[in-house]
Amino acid sequence: MGRPPVIPAEQKTRIVLSVLAGEMTIAEAARREKVSEQSIGRWKADFLEAGRTALAAGRSGPSTREQQLEAEIADLTQALGEAAVELRVWKKSAEGRLGPSRTSR
């Protein structure tokens, strides 16, 4: 017996939501997607358990991804500030050697 087809999470979610909405039975979904009924049942159970876990945890603060993005923004903001200061120093240094630039009137 061959391996079952690899079904992306997005498609599994669509299938589970269709089953939960009563649009099709687990058996119908299994036939249509060419997977076992046990697979559909497991996807459904996993989906519901993840939902329960998320609701129990609540939103007490920013997600890990949000924290990563905020840290990245802070790093980039600092780097931008340092680059701006460095650019000013270079411009002042060049003016001293070359005279005032045409753009700094």
C-alpha positions as CSV (number, residue, x, y, z in Angstrom):
1,M,0.0,0.0,0.0
2,G,1.4,3.4,-1.0
3,R,1.7,6.5,1.1
4,P,-1.3,8.7,1.5
5,P,-1.3,12.0,-0.4
6,V,0.3,15.0,1.3
7,I,-2.6,17.4,1.9
8,P,-1.7,21.0,2.8
9,A,-3.0,22.3,6.2
10,E,-5.1,24.9,4.4
11,Q,-7.0,22.2,2.5
12,K,-7.3,20.1,5.7
13,T,-8.9,23.1,7.4
14,R,-11.4,23.6,4.6
15,I,-12.3,19.9,4.7
16,V,-12.8,19.9,8.5
17,L,-14.9,23.0,8.4
18,S,-17.1,21.5,5.7
19,V,-17.6,18.4,7.9
20,L,-18.3,20.5,11.0
21,A,-20.8,22.7,9.0
22,G,-22.6,19.5,7.9
23,E,-21.9,20.1,4.2
24,M,-20.5,16.6,3.9
25,T,-19.9,13.6,6.1
26,I,-16.6,12.3,7.1
27,A,-17.1,9.3,4.8
28,E,-17.9,11.6,1.9
29,A,-14.9,13.8,2.6
30,A,-12.6,10.8,2.8
31,R,-13.8,9.5,-0.6
32,R,-13.5,12.9,-2.2
33,E,-10.0,13.5,-0.9
34,K,-8.9,9.8,-1.3
35,V,-7.8,9.5,2.3
36,S,-9.1,7.3,5.1
37,E,-12.0,8.2,7.3
38,Q,-9.6,7.9,10.3
39,S,-7.4,10.7,8.8
40,I,-10.4,13.0,8.5
41,G,-11.5,12.1,12.0
42,R,-8.0,12.8,13.3
43,W,-7.8,16.2,11.5
44,K,-11.2,17.1,13.0
45,A,-10.1,16.1,16.5
46,D,-6.8,18.0,16.2
47,F,-8.6,21.1,14.9
48,L,-11.1,21.1,17.8
49,E,-8.3,20.4,20.4
50,A,-6.3,23.3,19.0
51,G,-9.3,25.6,19.2
52,R,-10.0,24.5,22.8
53,T,-6.3,25.2,23.7
54,A,-6.4,28.6,22.1
55,L,-9.5,29.6,23.9
56,A,-8.3,28.3,27.2
57,A,-5.0,30.3,26.8
58,G,-6.7,33.5,25.8
59,R,-4.9,36.5,24.5
60,S,-2.8,37.6,27.5
61,G,-0.2,39.3,25.5
62,P,1.5,39.6,22.1
63,S,2.3,36.3,20.3
64,T,5.8,35.1,19.9
65,R,5.7,36.2,16.2
66,E,4.6,39.7,17.3
67,Q,7.4,39.9,19.8
68,Q,9.9,38.9,17.2
69,L,8.6,41.6,14.8
70,E,8.7,44.2,17.5
71,A,12.3,43.3,18.4
72,E,13.2,43.4,14.7
73,I,11.6,46.9,14.3
74,A,13.5,48.2,17.3
75,D,16.8,46.8,15.8
76,L,16.1,48.3,12.4
77,T,15.1,51.7,13.9
78,Q,18.3,51.8,15.9
79,A,20.4,50.9,12.8
80,L,18.6,53.6,10.8
81,G,19.4,56.2,13.4
82,E,23.0,55.2,13.5
83,A,23.2,55.3,9.7
84,A,21.7,58.8,9.7
85,V,24.2,60.0,12.3
86,E,27.1,58.5,10.3
87,L,25.8,60.1,7.1
88,R,25.8,63.5,8.8
89,V,29.3,63.0,10.1
90,W,30.5,62.1,6.6
91,K,28.8,65.1,5.1
92,K,30.3,67.5,7.7
93,S,33.7,65.9,7.1
94,A,33.4,66.3,3.3
95,E,32.3,69.9,3.6
96,G,35.4,70.7,5.6
97,R,37.6,69.2,2.9
98,L,35.7,70.2,-0.2
99,G,33.8,73.3,0.8
100,P,30.0,73.6,1.1
101,S,28.1,71.1,-1.0
102,R,25.6,72.3,-3.6
103,T,22.7,70.6,-1.7
104,S,23.4,72.2,1.7
105,R,22.4,75.7,1.1
